[in-house]
């Protein structure tokens, strides 16, 4: 089997940098015109390693584009009531344009209750039922960051999606379900015929082999193997699982949902892990914050 070449790698890191550069230019213009710079806040509960890294990268990204940022840390014994009170405080703070509550949360806190407590106009993760509903209805919305990042990545890579068969593996509310909706939209950047697969899907490998575009978002490391991918397919790997690795200083290796070594030689284009979808998620989070600050989706109240 031939080795993967850089020519078929989709560089999510560089694409995200391009988007951040565009945002930085707009933020500088806002500042020069005397407007407030966008302000993103993040709530981090506990000390999950992946969440720590992700939130740290979000703070650095805010600095990169000229946003103000606030990081609020709490131990994992915070009560659900106290967390909801903090959400309410951020909802009412006029200085905060958008905020996220980093998932996963401790088992005693209901994530759906927390997500629903965030005001839709400040929901820059795009998880609130109002934003999801508006997305489904084709209305302007703060779109879920990872799914919209995937669509943006395909568009900026010049990958034709119209009329193509996209197979999405995984039906989570955070990635699988919303990306299947976005890819099916009657838009230049979508127009796919979409099959949404999950743990109960029969003949999964057979279905995957019919895909022009495979989106793997199942959360199982190296689940997608060469026998599941037809030659020339575009493969988008959303997975980021920490797998123990004693040879690494960190003690782990980051694995995607795709067996990269097997699949990359077959693919016409493929995202690596890390450096593929992950950076795009942060870029789209920043874009949502900019849109929220400008009142593009939900106009600011008069006065």
Backbone torsions as a table, in degrees:
resi	resn	phi	psi	omega
1	UNK	NA	132.0	-178.4
2	UNK	-70.7	153.0	-179.4
3	UNK	-81.7	157.8	-179.5
4	UNK	-69.2	142.2	176.1
5	UNK	-108.8	156.0	-179.0
6	UNK	-66.3	-16.9	-177.0
7	UNK	-65.6	-25.0	-179.7
8	UNK	-104.3	7.9	176.3
9	UNK	-81.1	131.2	173.7
10	UNK	-90.5	113.7	-174.0
11	UNK	-87.5	89.0	179.9
12	UNK	-66.9	-31.0	-179.0
13	UNK	-64.4	-46.1	180.0
14	UNK	-68.7	-40.0	178.9
15	UNK	-62.3	-41.7	177.7
16	UNK	-63.3	-38.7	177.4
17	UNK	-63.1	-38.9	177.4
18	UNK	-60.7	-44.0	180.0
19	UNK	-65.2	-42.7	179.6
20	UNK	-63.7	-36.1	177.5
21	UNK	-64.2	-40.0	178.1
22	UNK	-64.9	-41.5	178.8
23	UNK	-64.5	-42.5	-179.0
24	UNK	-59.3	-39.2	178.4
25	UNK	-62.9	-42.6	-179.3
26	UNK	-68.7	-38.2	178.9
27	UNK	-65.3	-41.7	178.1
28	UNK	-61.0	-38.8	178.5
29	UNK	-66.7	-40.7	177.1
30	UNK	-60.5	-45.3	-178.8
31	UNK	-63.7	-42.8	-179.6
32	UNK	-64.0	-30.0	-179.8
33	UNK	-85.1	2.7	176.9
34	UNK	87.0	11.1	178.7
35	UNK	-87.0	157.7	176.4
36	UNK	-67.5	140.1	176.2
37	UNK	-76.9	148.1	179.7
38	UNK	-58.6	145.3	-176.9
39	UNK	-126.9	117.9	178.8
40	UNK	-109.4	131.3	176.2
41	UNK	-115.6	150.9	177.9
42	UNK	-134.2	136.1	174.2
43	UNK	-105.3	124.4	178.8
44	UNK	-119.2	120.0	-179.9
45	UNK	-107.7	124.7	178.3
46	UNK	82.7	-161.4	-172.6
47	UNK	-135.3	40.4	175.4
48	UNK	-62.1	128.5	-174.0
49	UNK	-59.7	-45.3	179.6
50	UNK	-63.5	-41.1	179.7
51	UNK	-66.2	-39.7	178.2
52	UNK	-57.6	-48.0	-179.0
53	UNK	-62.9	-45.5	-176.3
54	UNK	-63.8	-45.5	-179.6
55	UNK	-66.4	-40.1	177.0
56	UNK	-58.7	-42.0	178.8
57	UNK	-65.6	-33.4	177.5
58	UNK	-66.2	-41.6	179.2
59	UNK	-63.2	-43.7	178.5
60	UNK	-63.7	-38.8	179.3
61	UNK	-64.9	-37.8	176.4
62	UNK	-60.1	-44.1	178.0
63	UNK	-61.0	-40.5	-176.9
64	UNK	-60.9	-38.5	-175.5
65	UNK	-98.4	-3.7	177.7
66	UNK	91.3	15.0	175.4
67	UNK	-77.5	155.4	162.8
68	UNK	-83.5	147.1	178.8
69	UNK	-142.0	149.7	177.6
70	UNK	-133.5	129.9	176.0
71	UNK	-112.9	121.2	-179.9
72	UNK	-110.1	117.6	-176.9
73	UNK	-106.4	139.6	176.1
74	UNK	-138.3	148.7	176.0
75	UNK	-71.7	160.9	-174.7
76	UNK	-75.3	2.4	174.6
77	UNK	-96.5	8.2	176.8
78	UNK	-60.9	139.9	-179.8
79	UNK	-76.8	156.9	177.0
80	UNK	-60.1	-40.0	-179.6
81	UNK	-62.3	-41.9	179.9
82	UNK	-67.6	-38.2	178.4
83	UNK	-66.1	-42.1	178.4
84	UNK	-64.5	-33.7	177.0
85	UNK	-65.3	-39.3	178.2
86	UNK	-66.9	-40.0	176.6
87	UNK	-59.4	-44.7	179.5
88	UNK	-61.8	-38.1	178.5
89	UNK	-63.2	-44.2	179.3
90	UNK	-67.9	-36.1	176.3
91	UNK	-56.3	-37.8	-173.9
92	UNK	-92.7	-5.6	-177.5
93	UNK	-83.4	112.0	-177.0
94	UNK	-67.2	-17.1	179.1
95	UNK	-75.2	-25.4	-176.8
96	UNK	-92.1	118.2	-179.9
97	UNK	-84.7	-33.0	179.4
98	UNK	-157.9	153.8	176.8
99	UNK	-151.2	160.3	178.2
100	UNK	-127.6	151.6	168.0
101	UNK	-110.7	112.0	-173.4
102	UNK	-65.2	128.2	175.4
103	UNK	-98.6	152.7	3.5
104	UNK	-79.8	157.4	175.8
105	UNK	-103.0	160.1	176.5
106	UNK	-56.1	154.7	-172.3
107	UNK	-59.2	-26.9	-176.7
108	UNK	-82.2	-1.3	179.8
109	UNK	-111.9	128.8	-179.9
110	UNK	-80.8	110.9	-175.7
111	UNK	-64.1	-35.3	179.7
112	UNK	-62.5	-39.4	179.2
113	UNK	-64.0	-39.7	179.5
114	UNK	-67.7	-45.9	-179.7
115	UNK	-60.6	-42.8	-179.2
116	UNK	-68.9	-21.9	-179.8
117	UNK	-77.2	-19.3	179.9
118	UNK	-76.4	131.3	177.7
119	UNK	-62.6	133.2	-175.8
120	UNK	-52.8	-36.1	-177.7
121	UNK	-73.0	-12.4	176.6
122	UNK	-111.1	4.8	-176.1
123	UNK	-84.2	75.9	-174.2
124	UNK	-77.8	-8.6	169.1
125	UNK	-76.8	-20.0	179.3
126	UNK	74.1	29.5	-176.8
127	UNK	-98.9	-16.4	-175.2
128	UNK	-63.4	141.5	179.2
129	UNK	-53.8	-31.5	177.7
130	UNK	-64.0	-44.8	179.3
131	UNK	-69.9	-39.3	177.1
132	UNK	-62.9	-44.0	-179.9
133	UNK	-63.0	-43.1	177.9
134	UNK	-64.0	-37.9	177.2
135	UNK	-61.0	-47.2	-179.5
136	UNK	-61.8	-39.2	-178.1
137	UNK	-78.5	-5.9	-179.4
138	UNK	79.0	19.7	177.8
139	UNK	-93.9	158.2	176.5
140	UNK	-57.2	136.3	-176.4
141	UNK	-153.7	159.1	166.4
142	UNK	-80.0	107.4	-171.0
143	UNK	-80.8	148.4	175.2
144	UNK	-53.7	133.1	-168.0
145	UNK	-64.6	-48.0	-177.0
146	UNK	-68.0	-49.3	177.7
147	UNK	-58.4	-44.3	179.3
148	UNK	-68.0	-30.4	175.7
149	UNK	-65.0	-37.9	177.7
150	UNK	-63.6	-47.4	-179.8
151	UNK	-63.3	-41.8	178.8
152	UNK	-64.2	-39.0	179.4
153	UNK	-63.7	-44.6	177.6
154	UNK	-61.3	-43.6	-178.1
155	UNK	-64.1	-45.6	-176.8
156	UNK	-73.2	-19.3	174.6
157	UNK	-84.7	-4.4	-179.6
158	UNK	73.1	23.3	-179.8
159	UNK	-82.4	121.5	-178.4
160	UNK	-72.8	127.3	-179.2
161	UNK	-111.5	-24.1	-173.8
162	UNK	-60.8	124.8	178.4
163	UNK	79.6	-2.9	-178.4
164	UNK	-81.8	156.2	176.4
165	UNK	-94.3	115.6	177.7
166	UNK	-105.6	129.2	174.4
167	UNK	-109.9	120.7	178.5
168	UNK	-105.0	124.1	179.3
169	UNK	-103.6	111.6	-176.5
170	UNK	117.2	133.2	-174.2
171	UNK	-120.9	28.3	-179.8
172	UNK	-63.5	155.5	177.0
173	UNK	-71.3	-17.0	-176.3
174	UNK	-86.8	-37.2	-176.7
175	UNK	-128.1	-64.7	-168.1
176	UNK	-56.1	-55.6	-177.7
177	UNK	-63.6	-49.8	-179.5
178	UNK	-65.4	-34.7	-179.9
179	UNK	-69.9	-30.8	176.9
180	UNK	-65.7	-36.7	178.5
181	UNK	-68.5	-46.2	-178.3
182	UNK	-63.6	-40.0	-178.6
183	UNK	-69.3	-23.9	-179.6
184	UNK	-87.6	-10.4	-175.7
185	UNK	-60.6	151.0	177.9
186	UNK	-82.2	70.5	-178.9
187	UNK	-133.6	156.2	178.8
188	UNK	-58.6	-31.0	-177.3
189	UNK	-89.3	9.7	-177.2
190	UNK	-139.4	-114.8	179.0
191	UNK	61.4	29.6	176.1
192	UNK	-84.0	156.8	161.6
193	UNK	-90.8	122.5	-169.0
194	UNK	-114.7	133.2	169.5
195	UNK	-113.3	122.6	179.8
196	UNK	-100.6	114.4	-178.7
197	UNK	-106.0	158.1	-177.6
198	UNK	-158.0	-167.6	-172.6
199	UNK	-64.3	-19.6	-179.8
200	UNK	-100.2	1.2	-178.3
201	UNK	-68.4	131.4	175.6
202	UNK	-91.3	149.4	179.0
203	UNK	56.6	43.3	-175.9
204	UNK	-58.9	-47.1	-178.8
205	UNK	-60.4	-40.9	-179.7
206	UNK	-63.6	-42.7	178.6
207	UNK	-64.6	-43.9	-179.4
208	UNK	-59.8	-35.9	-177.7
209	UNK	-67.8	-12.9	177.3
210	UNK	-91.3	-1.5	-172.1
211	UNK	-84.3	136.9	167.8
212	UNK	-81.8	-30.8	179.6
213	UNK	-131.4	125.6	176.6
214	UNK	-111.9	126.2	173.8
215	UNK	-113.3	111.0	-177.6
216	UNK	-98.2	110.8	-177.1
217	UNK	-139.7	53.1	-173.6
218	UNK	-106.0	-14.2	177.7
219	UNK	76.0	23.6	177.7
220	UNK	-123.2	113.6	-172.9
221	UNK	-58.1	131.8	175.4
222	UNK	57.1	33.4	-179.1
223	UNK	-68.2	-40.7	-177.5
224	UNK	-84.8	118.4	-177.0
225	UNK	-112.5	173.0	-173.5
226	UNK	-58.2	-33.9	-177.8
227	UNK	-71.5	-6.3	-179.8
228	UNK	-100.7	-1.8	-172.3
229	UNK	-125.8	129.1	177.4
230	UNK	-81.8	147.3	178.3
231	UNK	-55.9	134.5	178.6
232	UNK	92.2	-3.3	180.0
233	UNK	-70.7	154.0	171.7
234	UNK	-93.9	129.5	-174.3
235	UNK	-120.6	119.8	179.0
236	UNK	-110.2	117.0	-175.5
237	UNK	-104.4	112.7	-177.7
238	UNK	-93.7	-13.4	-173.1
239	UNK	-67.1	143.8	173.2
240	UNK	-147.0	80.7	179.6
241	UNK	-105.2	132.1	176.6
242	UNK	-82.8	115.8	-179.4
243	UNK	-108.3	126.5	-179.1
244	UNK	-52.2	134.6	179.9
245	UNK	-149.1	103.8	-175.7
246	UNK	-65.8	-20.3	-178.3
247	UNK	-78.0	-12.3	-178.9
248	UNK	-96.5	143.9	178.3
249	UNK	-59.5	-37.1	-179.8
250	UNK	-72.5	-19.7	-177.5
251	UNK	87.8	3.7	179.6
252	UNK	-149.7	161.0	171.2
253	UNK	-119.1	140.5	177.7
254	UNK	-86.0	121.7	-179.3
255	UNK	-115.8	141.7	174.4
256	UNK	-88.4	-177.9	177.8
257	UNK	-81.7	-5.5	-177.8
258	UNK	-112.6	136.2	172.6
259	UNK	-74.7	92.8	-169.8
260	UNK	-59.1	-44.7	-176.7
261	UNK	-59.4	-37.2	-179.7
262	UNK	-79.3	-43.2	-169.2
263	UNK	-85.0	-35.2	-174.2
264	UNK	-54.9	-42.3	179.4
265	UNK	-63.8	-21.5	179.5
266	UNK	-85.9	-30.0	-169.2
267	UNK	-77.7	144.9	171.8
268	UNK	-76.6	-27.2	176.7
269	UNK	-156.3	142.0	-177.0
270	UNK	-150.7	143.4	175.8
271	UNK	-90.1	135.7	175.0
272	UNK	-81.8	165.5	171.2
273	UNK	-131.5	118.2	-1.7
274	UNK	-80.0	179.0	174.3
275	UNK	98.1	8.3	-179.7
276	UNK	-110.6	-96.4	-176.2
277	UNK	-73.5	-35.0	-175.6
278	UNK	-51.1	-53.4	179.5
279	UNK	-61.6	-30.6	179.4
280	UNK	-67.6	-34.7	178.6
281	UNK	-59.2	-45.2	-179.8
282	UNK	-67.0	-40.4	179.5
283	UNK	-61.3	-41.2	-179.2
284	UNK	-73.1	-30.7	173.7
285	UNK	-61.6	-42.7	177.1
286	UNK	-64.7	-40.9	179.0
287	UNK	-63.3	-41.3	176.3
288	UNK	-61.7	-39.6	179.7
289	UNK	-65.0	-40.7	177.2
290	UNK	-62.7	-44.2	179.3
291	UNK	-64.0	-39.3	178.5
292	UNK	-64.8	-42.2	-179.2
293	UNK	-63.5	-34.9	-178.7
294	UNK	-85.5	-6.9	-179.0
295	UNK	68.4	31.5	-176.5
296	UNK	-69.4	-38.7	-175.9
297	UNK	-92.8	-50.0	178.7
298	UNK	-117.5	100.8	-177.5
299	UNK	-54.6	140.8	178.2
300	UNK	-66.5	145.7	177.3
301	UNK	-59.3	147.5	178.4
302	UNK	-61.0	139.8	179.1
303	UNK	82.5	NA	NA
